[in-house]
Amino acid sequence: MKNLLNKQTINNIKKQEIPIIIFGAGIVGEVLFYACREAGIKVECFCDNNINKTKSPKCGINVIYTPDLKKKYQDAIFLISAADIKDVIQQLNDLRYPKWYSCNFLLRDFDIYQCQFDVPMDFVEYGVSTCILCHDNYLTPDKLFLRSADIIITERCSLKCKDCSNLTQYYKNPRDCDIKELIKSIDAFCTIIDEINEFRVIGGELFMNKDFDLVIKKLSNEPKVRKIVIYTNGTIIPKDEKIECLKNNKILFIITDYGMLSKNLDALVQKLSTNNIAFYVQKAHGWTDCAKIGRHHRNIEQEKEIFKKCCAKNTVTISNGKLYRCPFAANAARLQAAPDFKDDYINFLRELRENINISETKKKIRAFLLEKEFLKTCDFCNGRSFEDPEITPAIQTDKPLEYKKFNNGYKKNN
C-alpha cells in the first residue's frame, strides 16, 4: 500500500507542468536530488535561506536564495529536505507557495550508497535519518518528539573566541557543570518527552569536563535518545580510559577545524578512526556578529521579526534543569546578562520535582517549541539570520569580555 501511495504521489508531481524545487541545499537536499532523478522527477533548482549556498551550483543546477524565488517563479512544487519542516511550510505560505511535499516518500527507501558525496557516509546517514524522523513526527504529532537538544556540561573552553555564539568569551570564572545535576536533568527530561532524535553534548569545550564520560554513558543507555552528537574543537584528545564510552553506534563526533588553533585535530581523527568511532570534520564557517550582549529596545513586532529570521531559534538547549529555545538565551541566563524572563524557558526539572502533571508539562513544552513568536531575551541579542554577513571565525581574546550583569536572585539548579 505504501509503495502504491508513493507511486501515485510521484505521478501527481510529474503531471503538474510547473517547476519542481528542492527546499534546502544541504546534504539531505543532495540525496533528495539523486532520489528524484531515480524516480524520474526533473528538479528545476534548489532554494535555501543561506545566501552563501547560492554562490555555486549544487548537483549541476542553480541554488536560489529563497526570498528571491518570486522574481523567477510565480508557481512551483517544493520538495522539502530541511529538517525544520514547520518553519519551511510557514515560509512557503508567506511566499504564497501552497504546493509542497515532505521528502520522506522519496528518501525512505533510497539507497544512499549508490551515490558519492564529499562528506563521510556516517554523516549522510545521520542527516537523512534526522530529516525523515522530523518530518514523520511533524506530520503525525501524537507525541512529544524533539529533533535535538543541546546539553551544556561545562562553561570552560580551550579557546577564547571573541565571537563565540555560546558566549564563552564572557565567563570570568567558568566552571564545569555538576554531573549529578546533569544526570538529574537528563532523567527528568527523558521522563517527560517521548523521543529525541539527538542530544548534542556541548560546552565550551566538553572535554574540559573530565567527567564527560558519565554524561555520555547516561545518554547512551537512555532508550529515548536515538543519537548523541559530540561537538569539539580538535584541541583535546580524550584519554584511553574514556574512549570506551565513545564506542557506541549512537555517537557521532562533529569536529570543527580551526586551523592552527585545533592543535590536536590530526591526533584526534587518528584515535577516532582507530576505534571505529564515527566523525565528521568541518572547517569553521558561517560565523556572524551574533554574540554581542546589549539591550536594543526593540518593539514587539521587531522582536517577532528577529525571532522569525533566527537560524538558531530551534537550537533547543538544556541548562540547569531548564529548557531554552537557543544557546544565547541559555548562556545569557547563566551569565545573568538579561533579566530573568520566566516565559523564555521551561523549568522542567522543578515541575517534575513538584509533581506537576507530566501531560501538562508536555503541553507547555510543545507550545513553547511550536507556538512561541519571540523571546524577551531576543532584545539583548544582535540577531542571527541566515542573511547576515559572515565574519572571521575564532579570533581570540586575551581576557573575558565585559557585559552588564542583572541581579536576578539567580542560583544554579534552582
Backbone torsions as a table, in degrees:
resi	resn	phi	psi	omega
1	MET	NA	-44.0	-179.4
2	LYS	-62.5	-42.7	178.7
3	ASN	-62.3	-38.3	178.7
4	LEU	-64.3	-44.3	178.7
5	LEU	-63.2	-39.7	178.2
6	ASN	-62.3	-43.8	178.9
7	LYS	-63.1	-40.2	178.5
8	GLN	-63.5	-41.8	179.2
9	THR	-62.9	-45.8	179.2
10	ILE	-60.4	-44.5	179.3
11	ASN	-63.8	-39.6	177.8
12	ASN	-62.2	-39.3	179.2
13	ILE	-66.1	-43.6	-178.3
14	LYS	-65.2	-32.7	-176.8
15	LYS	-68.0	-29.8	-175.5
16	GLN	-80.7	118.3	-174.2
17	GLU	-86.5	58.8	175.7
18	ILE	-134.2	159.6	-176.0
19	PRO	-60.1	146.6	176.1
20	ILE	-111.2	123.2	-173.6
21	ILE	-122.8	134.0	174.2
22	ILE	-89.1	122.1	178.6
23	PHE	-89.7	108.9	179.8
24	GLY	117.9	110.7	-175.4
25	ALA	-103.9	32.5	175.9
26	GLY	-91.5	-162.5	-176.6
27	ILE	-65.5	-34.8	178.7
28	VAL	-68.8	-37.5	176.1
29	GLY	-61.1	-37.7	177.7
30	GLU	-64.9	-44.7	176.9
31	VAL	-60.8	-43.5	-179.4
32	LEU	-61.0	-38.4	177.8
33	PHE	-57.6	-46.0	-179.5
34	TYR	-69.1	-33.9	176.5
35	ALA	-66.0	-39.6	176.8
36	CYS	-62.9	-44.5	-179.5
37	ARG	-60.6	-40.8	178.2
38	GLU	-64.2	-34.0	-178.7
39	ALA	-85.2	-2.1	-180.0
40	GLY	81.4	19.9	178.2
41	ILE	-96.8	121.2	-180.0
42	LYS	-87.1	121.1	-179.2
43	VAL	-93.7	128.5	-179.3
44	GLU	-73.7	-46.9	-176.5
45	CYS	-168.7	174.1	168.3
46	PHE	-100.9	160.8	165.1
47	CYS	-134.2	153.8	-178.2
48	ASP	-156.0	148.5	178.4
49	ASN	-79.6	-13.9	178.2
50	ASN	-90.2	107.6	-174.4
51	ILE	-63.0	-24.4	-179.7
52	ASN	-67.4	-24.0	178.9
53	LYS	-77.1	-8.5	-178.7
54	THR	-88.6	-2.1	-173.8
55	LYS	-76.9	-17.6	179.1
56	SER	-144.8	154.3	-179.8
57	PRO	-64.7	160.5	175.0
58	LYS	-124.8	126.7	-179.4
59	CYS	54.7	30.6	177.4
60	GLY	81.8	4.9	177.8
61	ILE	-126.3	163.8	-174.5
62	ASN	-71.0	153.4	170.4
63	VAL	-114.3	121.1	-176.2
64	ILE	-105.1	137.9	175.1
65	TYR	-66.1	122.9	-170.0
66	THR	-51.6	-45.8	179.6
67	PRO	-61.3	-15.4	-179.3
68	ASP	-94.8	1.9	-174.0
69	LEU	-57.9	-42.9	-174.4
70	LYS	-64.3	-19.9	178.0
71	LYS	-66.5	-22.9	-175.5
72	LYS	-119.5	-33.0	-174.8
73	TYR	-126.7	112.0	176.8
74	GLN	-77.7	-26.6	179.3
75	ASP	-143.2	148.5	-180.0
76	ALA	-168.8	161.4	170.8
77	ILE	-104.0	132.8	-178.6
78	PHE	-112.2	130.4	172.0
79	LEU	-104.3	116.9	-170.8
80	ILE	-89.5	119.6	177.5
81	SER	-110.6	2.3	178.0
82	ALA	-85.5	138.8	-178.4
83	ALA	-66.0	-35.0	-179.2
84	ASP	-80.0	68.2	-171.9
85	ILE	-64.0	-34.2	-179.8
86	LYS	-59.7	-45.7	-179.6
87	ASP	-65.7	-37.8	179.5
88	VAL	-64.7	-45.6	-180.0
89	ILE	-60.7	-41.7	178.3
90	GLN	-62.5	-42.2	179.8
91	GLN	-66.0	-41.2	178.0
92	LEU	-64.9	-38.6	176.1
93	ASN	-62.6	-42.4	179.0
94	ASP	-62.6	-33.7	179.6
95	LEU	-86.3	-0.3	179.5
96	ARG	64.2	46.1	170.4
97	TYR	-115.4	96.6	-175.1
98	PRO	-84.4	-11.0	-173.5
99	LYS	-97.1	108.4	178.6
100	TRP	-146.2	157.1	176.6
101	TYR	-136.9	142.3	166.0
102	SER	-66.5	146.9	-178.5
103	CYS	-80.8	-1.8	-170.9
104	ASN	-59.1	-37.9	-176.0
105	PHE	-65.9	-21.5	177.5
106	LEU	-94.2	-34.2	-174.6
107	LEU	-82.7	-30.7	-166.4
108	ARG	-56.0	-41.9	-176.6
109	ASP	-110.3	12.2	-178.1
110	PHE	-79.4	133.9	-179.9
111	ASP	-86.1	102.1	-177.1
112	ILE	-68.2	-19.4	-175.2
113	TYR	-77.3	-4.1	174.9
114	GLN	-84.7	-4.2	-178.4
115	CYS	-117.7	162.5	175.9
116	GLN	-113.3	137.8	-179.1
117	PHE	-129.1	163.5	-179.2
118	ASP	-87.5	3.3	179.5
119	VAL	-125.1	160.7	-179.8
120	PRO	-59.7	147.9	-178.4
121	MET	-63.9	-30.0	175.5
122	ASP	-57.6	-39.8	-179.2
123	PHE	-71.6	-37.1	177.4
124	VAL	-63.3	-48.0	178.8
125	GLU	-58.3	-43.7	-180.0
126	TYR	-59.8	-46.4	-179.4
127	GLY	-65.1	-44.3	-178.1
128	VAL	-67.3	-46.1	-178.9
129	SER	-64.7	-37.0	177.4
130	THR	-62.6	-45.8	-179.4
131	CYS	-61.9	-47.0	-179.7
132	ILE	-59.9	-45.6	-178.2
133	LEU	-64.3	-43.1	179.8
134	CYS	-63.8	-41.7	179.3
135	HIS	-67.1	-43.9	178.8
136	ASP	-56.4	-46.0	-175.0
137	ASN	-76.2	-26.0	174.5
138	TYR	-71.5	-41.1	-175.7
139	LEU	-78.1	-17.6	175.4
140	THR	-131.8	73.2	-171.1
141	PRO	-80.8	65.0	-179.5
142	ASP	-103.7	6.5	177.6
143	LYS	-148.8	166.6	179.5
144	LEU	-89.5	98.6	-179.4
145	PHE	-113.2	138.5	175.3
146	LEU	-119.2	138.1	175.5
147	ARG	-65.2	-48.4	-178.5
148	SER	-160.2	162.4	171.8
149	ALA	-147.4	127.1	171.0
150	ASP	-77.2	141.3	172.2
151	ILE	-125.1	119.4	-177.8
152	ILE	-80.5	121.3	179.8
153	ILE	-112.6	-6.6	174.8
154	THR	-160.7	149.8	172.6
155	GLU	-92.3	-11.8	-174.6
156	ARG	-82.6	148.3	177.6
157	CYS	-142.0	149.7	177.9
158	SER	-80.9	-12.4	173.3
159	LEU	-116.0	167.2	177.2
160	LYS	-135.5	71.3	-177.7
161	CYS	-76.1	125.6	-174.1
162	LYS	-70.6	-16.2	-179.4
163	ASP	-114.3	23.5	-178.8
164	CYS	-61.0	126.9	-178.3
165	SER	-73.3	-12.1	174.7
166	ASN	-93.9	7.7	170.2
167	LEU	63.6	23.2	179.6
168	THR	-65.5	-21.1	-178.5
169	GLN	-70.3	-9.3	-179.0
170	TYR	-98.2	-11.5	-176.4
171	TYR	-77.5	119.2	179.5
172	LYS	-84.0	-33.9	178.1
173	ASN	-131.3	68.4	-175.7
174	PRO	-63.6	144.1	-177.2
175	ARG	-132.7	157.4	169.7
176	ASP	-74.5	148.3	175.4
177	CYS	-77.0	148.5	-179.2
178	ASP	-68.4	122.3	-174.7
179	ILE	-62.9	-41.1	-179.7
180	LYS	-60.7	-40.8	179.0
181	GLU	-70.2	-34.7	175.7
182	LEU	-62.6	-43.3	179.1
183	ILE	-62.9	-41.4	177.6
184	LYS	-61.8	-41.0	179.4
185	SER	-63.7	-43.2	179.1
186	ILE	-63.1	-45.4	178.5
187	ASP	-58.4	-47.8	-177.9
188	ALA	-63.6	-45.3	-177.4
189	PHE	-63.0	-43.6	-178.8
190	CYS	-74.1	-18.0	171.6
191	THR	-70.5	-35.6	-174.8
192	ILE	-82.9	-46.1	-174.9
193	ILE	-80.3	164.3	175.9
194	ASP	-93.9	-35.0	-179.2
195	GLU	-166.0	148.0	173.8
196	ILE	-133.8	131.7	-177.9
197	ASN	-66.0	-43.9	-179.0
198	GLU	-152.0	140.7	165.6
199	PHE	-99.0	127.3	178.6
200	ARG	-105.1	113.1	-175.1
201	VAL	-89.7	119.9	-171.1
202	ILE	-137.0	175.1	170.9
203	GLY	-127.3	-129.5	18.1
204	GLY	35.8	-158.6	173.7
205	GLU	-99.0	114.4	-169.9
206	LEU	-60.5	-28.9	-178.1
207	PHE	-73.6	-5.7	172.4
208	MET	-68.1	-26.4	176.1
209	ASN	-86.9	109.6	-174.1
210	LYS	-66.9	-15.4	178.4
211	ASP	-99.6	21.1	-178.3
212	PHE	-56.0	-31.5	-175.4
213	ASP	-63.7	-28.0	179.0
214	LEU	-67.1	-35.8	176.6
215	VAL	-69.8	-43.5	180.0
216	ILE	-61.1	-44.8	179.4
217	LYS	-61.6	-42.0	180.0
218	LYS	-61.0	-47.1	-179.2
219	LEU	-67.9	-37.0	-179.8
220	SER	-62.9	-33.0	-177.4
221	ASN	-89.9	-0.2	-178.6
222	GLU	-90.4	113.6	-175.2
223	PRO	-65.3	-21.1	-179.5
224	LYS	-80.3	-8.8	-179.8
225	VAL	-98.7	119.4	-178.2
226	ARG	-86.9	-34.2	-174.3
227	LYS	-143.7	148.4	175.2
228	ILE	-124.0	118.1	-178.9
229	VAL	-108.3	124.9	-177.5
230	ILE	-106.2	118.0	179.3
231	TYR	-98.8	124.6	-178.1
232	THR	-142.9	160.2	-174.1
233	ASN	-106.1	10.2	175.1
234	GLY	73.6	24.3	179.4
235	THR	-105.3	-21.9	-174.8
236	ILE	-126.7	135.9	177.0
237	ILE	-105.8	124.1	178.2
238	PRO	-60.4	143.6	177.7
239	LYS	-67.6	157.3	-175.2
240	ASP	-55.9	-38.9	-177.9
241	GLU	-69.5	-15.2	178.5
242	LYS	-93.5	-14.2	-174.8
243	ILE	-66.7	-33.0	-174.6
244	GLU	-55.5	-40.8	-177.7
245	CYS	-68.7	-14.3	-178.6
246	LEU	-92.0	-8.1	179.0
247	LYS	-84.5	73.2	-175.2
248	ASN	-144.5	134.0	-176.5
249	ASN	-69.3	-5.8	173.2
250	LYS	-77.0	-19.3	-166.5
251	ILE	-95.0	135.6	172.8
252	LEU	-133.7	126.4	173.5
253	PHE	-87.7	134.4	166.6
254	ILE	-117.8	112.0	-174.3
255	ILE	-105.7	123.6	175.9
256	THR	-89.4	127.4	-179.1
257	ASP	-92.5	109.1	178.2
258	TYR	-100.9	28.5	178.6
259	GLY	66.2	-130.1	-176.8
260	MET	-63.5	-24.4	179.7
261	LEU	-69.2	-30.7	178.5
262	SER	-83.8	68.8	-167.7
263	LYS	-66.1	-23.3	-178.6
264	ASN	-112.0	21.0	-176.0
265	LEU	-58.9	-50.6	-176.8
266	ASP	-62.3	-41.5	-179.5
267	ALA	-67.3	-37.0	178.4
268	LEU	-66.6	-44.9	177.8
269	VAL	-59.7	-41.5	179.1
270	GLN	-62.5	-43.5	-178.9
271	LYS	-66.5	-41.7	179.1
272	LEU	-65.9	-40.9	179.4
273	SER	-63.7	-44.0	-179.4
274	THR	-60.3	-35.0	-177.0
275	ASN	-97.5	11.2	177.7
276	ASN	54.8	42.6	177.3
277	ILE	-100.6	127.0	-175.8
278	ALA	-66.4	137.5	178.7
279	PHE	-152.3	162.4	176.2
280	TYR	-144.0	126.9	179.3
281	VAL	-101.9	129.3	178.2
282	GLN	-129.9	139.2	176.6
283	LYS	-66.1	144.1	176.4
284	ALA	-62.4	124.4	-179.1
285	HIS	-159.8	169.8	173.5
286	GLY	76.7	13.3	179.7
287	TRP	-74.7	138.6	176.0
288	THR	-129.0	170.9	-176.8
289	ASP	-82.4	67.0	-173.6
290	CYS	-112.9	4.7	-171.2
291	ALA	-102.5	-0.4	178.7
292	LYS	-74.5	138.4	179.9
293	ILE	-106.6	125.6	178.1
294	GLY	175.9	142.9	-176.8
295	ARG	-72.8	135.6	-178.4
296	HIS	-106.0	-15.4	-179.6
297	HIS	58.1	44.5	176.8
298	ARG	-78.6	156.6	173.2
299	ASN	-85.3	175.0	-174.3
300	ILE	-61.8	-41.9	-179.1
301	GLU	-64.5	-36.8	176.9
302	GLN	-66.9	-38.7	178.2
303	GLU	-64.8	-40.7	177.9
304	LYS	-61.4	-39.2	-179.4
305	GLU	-68.6	-41.4	176.9
306	ILE	-59.9	-45.0	-178.6
307	PHE	-66.8	-42.5	-178.1
308	LYS	-60.4	-38.9	-176.9
309	LYS	-86.3	-9.1	-173.1
310	CYS	-66.6	130.5	179.3
311	CYS	-85.7	-3.2	-178.1
312	ALA	-115.2	6.3	-174.0
313	LYS	-68.7	-14.2	176.5
314	ASN	-107.8	14.1	176.1
315	THR	-87.3	72.3	-174.4
316	VAL	-59.7	134.5	-173.8
317	THR	-130.6	133.3	176.4
318	ILE	-101.1	126.5	-179.9
319	SER	-148.7	124.0	177.8
320	ASN	53.5	42.1	176.0
321	GLY	73.8	13.7	-179.8
322	LYS	-121.6	152.2	-179.8
323	LEU	-107.5	122.6	178.8
324	TYR	-114.9	159.0	-179.6
325	ARG	-79.9	-22.5	-175.7
326	CYS	-153.2	161.7	-179.8
327	PRO	-66.8	-28.7	177.6
328	PHE	-62.8	-48.3	-179.4
329	ALA	-63.0	-40.7	-179.1
330	ALA	-64.7	-46.3	-178.0
331	ASN	-76.4	-31.0	174.2
332	ALA	-61.9	-36.3	176.6
333	ALA	-67.3	-44.1	179.0
334	ARG	-61.4	-36.8	-178.3
335	LEU	-84.3	-7.9	-171.0
336	GLN	55.2	40.9	-178.4
337	ALA	-90.4	1.7	176.1
338	ALA	-148.6	158.2	175.2
339	PRO	-59.4	160.3	-178.7
340	ASP	-79.9	84.6	-179.7
341	PHE	-80.4	105.8	-173.2
342	LYS	-63.0	-28.2	-178.4
343	ASP	-80.8	-3.7	-176.5
344	ASP	-92.1	4.0	177.9
345	TYR	-156.2	164.6	172.9
346	ILE	-114.0	118.9	179.4
347	ASN	-85.9	73.3	-172.3
348	PHE	-68.2	-31.5	179.9
349	LEU	-66.5	-41.8	178.3
350	ARG	-66.2	-42.2	-179.1
351	GLU	-60.8	-39.8	179.6
352	LEU	-69.5	-39.2	178.4
353	ARG	-63.9	-33.9	-177.8
354	GLU	-90.4	10.4	175.6
355	ASN	59.3	32.3	172.6
356	ILE	-68.2	139.6	-176.6
357	ASN	-51.1	125.7	-176.5
358	ILE	-60.7	-37.0	-179.9
359	SER	-63.3	-34.3	177.6
360	GLU	-69.2	-40.3	177.9
361	THR	-64.9	-38.2	175.8
362	LYS	-59.2	-44.1	179.5
363	LYS	-61.9	-41.6	179.2
364	LYS	-61.8	-45.5	-178.1
365	ILE	-65.9	-43.6	179.6
366	ARG	-60.6	-44.5	178.6
367	ALA	-65.2	-39.7	179.5
368	PHE	-61.5	-37.6	-177.0
369	LEU	-85.5	-29.2	-172.3
370	LEU	-108.3	-22.6	-171.5
371	GLU	-115.2	-9.8	-177.5
372	LYS	-64.3	131.1	-178.6
373	GLU	-99.6	-22.4	175.5
374	PHE	-171.5	165.3	173.7
375	LEU	-112.3	145.2	174.8
376	LYS	-65.2	-29.0	177.5
377	THR	-65.3	-20.5	178.5
378	CYS	-55.6	-28.4	-177.9
379	ASP	-68.4	-14.1	179.9
380	PHE	-99.4	0.8	-175.8
381	CYS	-111.7	146.2	177.0
382	ASN	-67.7	-20.3	-172.7
383	GLY	101.1	157.2	-175.4
384	ARG	-145.9	74.8	-177.0
385	SER	-94.8	151.8	174.9
386	PHE	-60.5	-27.0	-175.2
387	GLU	-87.7	-2.9	178.6
388	ASP	-65.5	144.1	178.8
389	PRO	-66.6	145.2	178.7
390	GLU	-77.8	150.2	176.4
391	ILE	-119.5	166.7	178.5
392	THR	-66.4	123.4	-178.2
393	PRO	-77.8	153.9	166.3
394	ALA	64.4	29.5	169.7
395	ILE	-68.7	128.6	-172.6
396	GLN	-89.2	148.7	173.8
397	THR	-117.4	145.1	-175.3
398	ASP	-90.3	-4.8	177.1
399	LYS	-152.3	155.4	-179.4
400	PRO	-58.3	144.6	179.1
401	LEU	-79.0	152.3	-179.3
402	GLU	-87.4	151.7	175.1
403	TYR	-158.9	163.3	177.3
404	LYS	-81.5	131.5	-178.1
405	LYS	-104.6	137.8	178.8
406	PHE	-103.0	140.5	177.6
407	ASN	-89.8	96.0	-176.4
408	ASN	-100.1	6.8	-172.5
409	GLY	63.4	32.9	-170.6
410	TYR	-76.7	130.8	172.5
411	LYS	-130.3	137.5	179.3
412	LYS	-65.7	141.7	179.2
413	ASN	64.1	24.9	-178.9
414	ASN	-77.6	NA	NA
